[in-house]
Every structure is written in C-alpha cells, then in structure tokens.
Amino acid sequence: MYREDQLRALLQGHKILVAGYGREGKSAERLIRKLVPEVHYTIAMKVEDGKWIDMDGNWHEEWPFDMVIKSPGIPNFQFPILDFQLTSLTDLFLQVYGDMTIGITGTKGKSTTASLIHHLLPGSILAGNIGIPLFDILDDLREDSIVVAELSCHQLENIHRGPHVAVLLNLFQEHLDHYENYLGYKMAKMQICLKQQAGDHFFYCTDNGELRELVESCKLKVKSALQPYSVGDISDEERVLLEACPLEGEHNRSNALVACRVASLVTRQPISTFISRLSTFKGLRHRMEKVGVYQGIAWYDDSISTIPAAAIAAVRALGRVDTLILGGFDRGIDYTPLVDFLKENPIKNLVFVGQAGRRIYHEISVFNFQFSILIEDDYTKIVPWCAEHTPQGGVVLLSPAAASYDAFKNFEVRGDFFREQIMKL
C-alpha cells in the first residue's frame, strides 16, 4: 500500500470510535483491521445528542475514545464537546494523499463533473461521494496516481488538508437540516479551498453569485492559486470545445469547461487536446436522462434534482416541457425562485408530490395559473396521469426540486421506480 506508514501513523495509539456503519464506516473498519489490528476500536451504529448506540442496540453516554472517525451522515452537532479528535475517511485520506487528489464539490453537478474529469484523464481513479469510499482504493494507488474525488459538504467539514486541485461548482440552499444555518453549509463547502496549501489550485465558478461573493469574502484566507471560470468568458478554443459537449444545458457547459481546464492544468496539455474525448462522454443516470419515447411522449428522469435551481436548469435545458413532476421530502428550502420561474415560464401540467410538492402548490396557486394539476404521492398513478395529459410529441420531466427520503431510499431508487412505471405503459 502506497504511503502505508503515513496512514498507519495517523491511527496508531488511539482508542477509536467508528461513528456510523454504512458504506464509509465499514470501509474504515476494514482499514483499521488491516493496517492497525492492535488498535482498540468500537462501532457506533448511530450518534445522537452526545449518546451512541452499539452494534447490539444499547445506548451509551461515556466517551472513552480519543479519536472519532465520523460517517458523513452524522452531523457534527450530535457529538459532545469533549477532548477527542473528530475526523473522517476524507480527512484521513487527504492528510496522506491530498497532493495527488482532484476534489470536486458544489451543491449540484459534482458527480457529472467528477466523472467528466475522470473520463478526460485515462488512468485516473474515481472515488468519494460518487459511491466508492476513498479507503477502498488504497491498494490501487501508486506514486503517479491521480485521484478524482467527489466530495460532499459532510465529507469536507472536518478536513485538515485540502486536495491539490479543488473545484467548487456552485452554492444553493441544501442540507439545511444538517447545519445550524445556510452559512454553516456554505462554509463546510469552502473547506475544500481554505485547507489547501501554497502551490495548490482552486477553481470556482464566478457565474454563481453566492459562490463569487463568498470566495471574495474569504480570499485573504486562501493560500492556493485562484482559478475563476465563467462560461461567459471563454476563448475561441474553448468555444469549439463546448460545442463538442454531448450534455444538454448551460450548467453542463460550465461543468465541461472546468473539467477540461482541470485536465489541461494537470496534464499540461492545451485545451484542444480534450475535444474528441469530451465528445464521447456519456451522461450519468438520473441526470436529465432521456428514458425514451413512449406513446409518442419523451420522458426524462432528472431525479437527482433536489433543489429549485436544478429543476429550473433542467426545464431551461430541454426548452420544451409539457408536464413537470415536482416535490418529495420537505427540508424547508426556499421555493420562491422556482415559483417565480414557473410564473414567467408556465407549464401546462404540474404534478405535486409529498409535503414539498404541496408547499410548492400552495405557493404557486395564488397566481391563478391555467394548468392541469395532480396532487399525488403514488408514482403508479402519477405516470399514467402524465401519459394521459401530455400531448403527442410532448415532454414529461421528473425534476422534483426535493429530496426523496419521504418515500424512497435515495434519488436513484426514485428514478428507477419512475422508469419502471414508464416501461409499464
């Protein structure tokens, strides 16, 4: 294992609590057993209000640990204020391998951009929030390895070292149930650059006002080289490049732009080098994915859409949307931008799902729009209704602008179930 001694040194001599036993928690346990089998560690299935529950379902209040390796899903505020080191897989990984890592974060577009960079850099290793725990790739690392890591706000909030190349795509209201306020969420994202070192690089999109202003306010604390980018300020060479991008929407043009600039920086090759490779990129599932044309109607799955900005971007990218499915789990996000957009860009048929959908409906109904509506939580009923109300040659778009947790395990399951119902037509 490359740099095994450095990683072992971070874990040796500690009494460790692995907090959370999902994908990352299990990966952490595997590493401890393999690398430092002599270390005493305990698994906490859950942590809540300073208490933790063991594998047998018993609650404990004592904290006989000096290191906690936290899974992303557990908020920092659940831990007591005690004298122990709060860390994570991402934190430990970046402390050892940050100099060979390209980290990508943002409210939306992380997976697409990480996958784009990975596609443009043959031989690179894709991992992180995209579904591959960082510790699971350790045996694949070599001296010349390049790791492309998708990083969530939860993974970034406790890091001590940022990636050598950091990308922050955008900032919108998200995960407000995990943080004290919106600023807390934004500052968790900003750790990707605030913890970088001199000689590192930080790419950020100036087209996003929230992000542009935040970076400006933190600029004096950033040690890395700032690499701002905008789709409104590109070279002729980059314009040709973006014409080759197979993904729809201005937001995806922005993702492709930064992916190619990162690839150019890392390889020291001109941007034109990546035109042909970019043109062969296949979009990811559940991200404005065209399911197909059934009964003369084009169906699109954008289940990844969990915020208003994502739904707005999807509608704009497609140009024509006759039926839009909105809503799901309500996390208290401000839906005013979406309501204002629909006010200016009315859609014939609207489906409202879950508590978030009902809140959107109540906010939009005051405008007396002329549209057909369905308030329904059951997709076995939603899809046939869409087929009945959408005209031949029309478009149905699932872009919920809300999380899925009220009815589905995640957005992937929601998208798959939507697809299954379409196939039944």
N, C-alpha and C positions, 0 to 999 in steps of 0.2 A: 504494500500500500504506500503510495507516494506521500511523503511528509508524515508518516505514521508517528514518528517520535514527537512531532509538534502537537499533533492531535491528542496523543496519549498524555502529554504533559498538562493539557487543559483539564483532564478528567481525573488524573491520579490524586489519591489522598483525600478525596471528597466523599461525603455522605450525600447521595444524590436522590432526589425525588423526581421521577419522570411523571410530569403532570399532564394527563390526557393520554388515552391509549388507542388513538386512531392510527392513521397511516404513519404520521411522524413519530408518535410515541413508541410504536412498535419498532420503527427504524432505529430510534435512539437506544432502545433496549438491546437490539441486535448488536449495535456497535459497542455498547458497554461490555456485553458478554464476550465479544471477540477481542476487544482491544485492552480492556482493564478488568478482567474477570475477578480480580481480587477486591474490587471496589464494592462497598455496600450500597445497594440501591433499592428503592421501593417504587412501586407503581401506584399512582393515584388515578382512578378512573375519572374522577371529577373533583374540582375545587370550587367551593362556593362560600363566600363570606368568611374566608380565613380557615375553613374546615376542609378536610379532604376525605374522600371515600376510597377505601382499598378494594382489592380485587374480589373480596368476599362480601362487599356491600356494607362494610362497617365505617362509620364516621369517626374521624379523629380531629382533635384540636391542637395537639402538640406538633412542633416543627423541629424534630431532631436532625435537620438537614442543613448543610452549608451551601448546597447548590440545588437549584430547581431548573430542570430542562422543561420548558413550557411548550405545550402544543399551541398552534395559532388560535384555536377556537376559544381559549380561556382568556378572558380579559385580565389585564394587569390588576385592576381594582379588586379582584377576587382574592388577592394574596395579602396576608398580614404584613404590617410594616415591621420586619424583623431583620436581623443581621445575617442575610444569606445572599448568594449570587443568583439573580434571576436571569436565565439565559434561554437559548432555544437552539434547535438544529441549525437554523440560518445563521445565528450569531456565531456559533462554534465553527461552522463551515467557513464563513467569511474571515474569521480571525486567522485561519490557516491558508485558505485558498482564494481569498479576496483578490489577490493580484492577477489571477487568471480567469476572473469571472466578469461577465457582462450581465448586469442586473437590470431587469425591466419592471417598472411598476406604473401605476396610474389607476384611475377609477375604472376606465374601460379601455379595451384594446390590448391588455397585457399579453394574453395568450396568442393572439394573432401576431403581434409584433415580435414576441419571443420566437415563435415558430418561423416567422419570416427571416429573422437573423440567423437562426439555426439552419434554415434552408440555403441561405446565401453563403454560409461558412461550412462547407463539407468537412466532416470530421469533428465538428464541434459536438458538445454533449448537452442535451436539453434536459432540464430538471427544474425542481422547485414547485411552485404553486400549480403548475400545469398537471401535476399528478404523480411526479416522481420525486420522492424525498431525496434531499441532497446527500444524505449519508449513504443512500443506495447506489451512488455512482462512484464511491471512493476507489473501488478496485479497478475502475476504468481510467483513472487519472494518471497522466504522465507529465513529464517536465514541460512539454509543449502543448498541453491540453488547453482548450478554450471551453469554458462552461457558460452556457446561456441559461440564466436562471430567471424564471418568472417569480416575482416577489410580491406578496400581498402586504397590506398595511400591518396586519397582525404579525407577519414574519419579520418586518423591519423594525418594529417599535423598540426592541431591546438590543439592537446590534451595537457593537463597539468598533467595527470596521466596515466601511462601505465597499462595494465592488469597484474594480479598477475602472470599468466603464459603466456608468449609471444612466438610465433613461427614465425620465418621468414624463408620461404622455399627456396627462390632463388631471384635473381635480373637479369632482362634482360631489354633491351630498350623497353619502353612502355610509353604511355601517354605524349609524348614529346610536344604535343600541349597544355598541361595544365601547364607545368613548363618551367622556363627560360632555363634549360638545363638538361642533364641526371643526373647530380649530385643532382639537386633540387629534382628530382623524387626519387632518392635513399635515400636522407636524410628524405624525407617525410615518407618513409617506416621505417627508422631507429628510428623514434619517438616511435615506439612500445616498444623499449628497453631503449632508452635514457630517457624516462619519467617514467621508473619503479623505485621502491624503494628497499631498502635493505630488503632481505627476499623473494623477487620475483625471478622468474626463466625465463631465456631467452634461448630458443632452436633455433639454427641456423645450416644450412647445410653447412659443410665445402667442400662438393663436388662442390659447385658453387664458382668459383674463384672470381667473382665480390663481392659476399657477404663475403667470407672469408677475403679478403683484406680490405673491408670497416669496418667490425667488429674489425679487428686488429687495424685499424687507430683510432677507436673510443673507444677502450677498457677501457681507463682510465676514460671515462665519464659514463660508465655503472655501476650502483650500484647493479644490480641484479646478481644472480649466473649464470654464463655462462654454457650452456649445449650444446656443439657442438656435432653434429652427422654426420655419414657418412655410406653409405651402404657398403663401403669397409672396415669398421671396426666394425664388429658386433660379438656378442657372438654366441656360438653354439645354445643356446636357442632362440636367435633372428633369426638365420638362419632357424630354424624349423618354427618359427612364420611367416616369409616372404614366405615360401613355401605354407602357407595356404591362402595367399592373392589372392583373385579372380581377381584382376585388372591386366591388361597387362602393361608391360613396366617398365624399370628401374626407371623412375621418380615416378611411383606409388608405387614401392617397398620402395622408400625413404619416400613418404608420409605415407605409412603404418607404417614404422619404427618409425617415430617421433610421429605419433598418439598413438602408443602403449606405447612409452616411456612417453608421457604426461599422458596417462591414468594410467600407473604404478606409476608415481610420485604423482598424485592427490589421488589415492585410497590407495597407499602404499601397493600394491599387486605385486607379481612377474610378469614379462612379460609373462610367460607361461599361466597366467590366461586368457589372451585375445585371445588365438589361435582359439578356437572354435567360439567365437563371431566374430572375424575378417573374418573368412571363410564364414560367412552369409551376409557380406556386399554387397549390390547391387550398382553398379556404377551409377553415375549421368547421366542425359540426356545430349546429345550433347558433351560428353567427351569420344571420341573413342568408341562411342556406335554402336554396330552392329545392323543396321536396319533390316537386314535379307538377305536371299539368293534369288535373283530373276533373272530369265533367266540364271541360272547357275553361277551367279556372286554374290560375297559377297560385300555388300555395308556398309560402315562405315561413321558415322556422327561425326566429330570432329570439329563442328562449333565454339566451344569455343576457338579454336586455332586462336590467333590474333597476334602472333609474330613468327619469324623464328624458335626459339628454340622449340616451341610447335609442329610445323609441323615436324621438324626433329625427335623429340621424338616419335611422332605418327608413322612415317614410320619405325623407328627402332623397335618399339614395335610390329608392325604387321609382320615384317620380309619380307613379300611379298606385294608389292603394284604395280599394273599394270597401274592404272590410278589415277592421283593426281590432285585435283582441288585447285588452288591457287588464292589468290588475293581478292580485295574488296576495301575498303576505304584506301587511301594512307595518312599515317600520318608521312611520312618521315623517317621511320625506316630503319636501315641499313640491306639490304638483302644479303650482302656478305656471311655470314655464311650459308645461305640456298642455295645460288648459288654454293658455294664450295662443299656443301654436295651432291647436285644433280650431280655435275661434277664427284664426286667419286662414287656415287650410282645412276646411270641413271635409269629413269623410262620411260617405253615405251610410255605412253600417258600423256600429260600435258594440262590442261585447265587453261587459264589465264583470270581472272575476274576483271573488274574495273580498276582504274588507278594504283593501287598497282600491279595487275596482269600484266598490260602492262609494268610496270617498271621492274618487275622480268623477263619478257620475253626478254626485251631488254638487260638486264644484262647477261642472260643465252645464248642468241642466238649467241654470239661471239664465243662460244666453238664448234659450228657446231655439236651438238648432233644429233644422229639418233633417233628421236622420232616424233610421230604424235602430232600436236598441234591444239588447238582450242582457239581462242580469242573471247570470248562471255560473255555478261553480263546477259543473259536471261536463268535462270535455266530450263525453259520449253524446251529449246533447248540443254542445257548442258547435262542433264541426258540421253536423247535418244542417244546423241553422245557417251557418256561413255558406254552405253549398246552395241552400235554397234562396238566400237573399243576395248573393253575389252574381252579377251578370256574366254571360258568356264573354270570355276574353278578359275578365276582371282579375283582380289580385286580392288574395287573403293573406294578411300578415299577422303572425303571432309575435308581438314585441311588447311584452307585458309592462315594462317600466316598474316592475315589482319583483321581489324575491318569491321563491316557490314554496317556502317551508311550511305554509299552512296546509298544503295538500300533497307535496312531493318531497322526496329526499333532497333533491337539488334541481338546478335548471336543466341538466342533461336528462333526467328522468321525465321532467315535464315535457321537454321537446320530443323525446322518444314516444311518449304517450300520445301527444298531438299527432305525430306522424302515423302511429298505429291506427288512429281513428280516421285519418285521411285515406289510408290504404283500404279501409273497410267500405269506402264509398264505391 
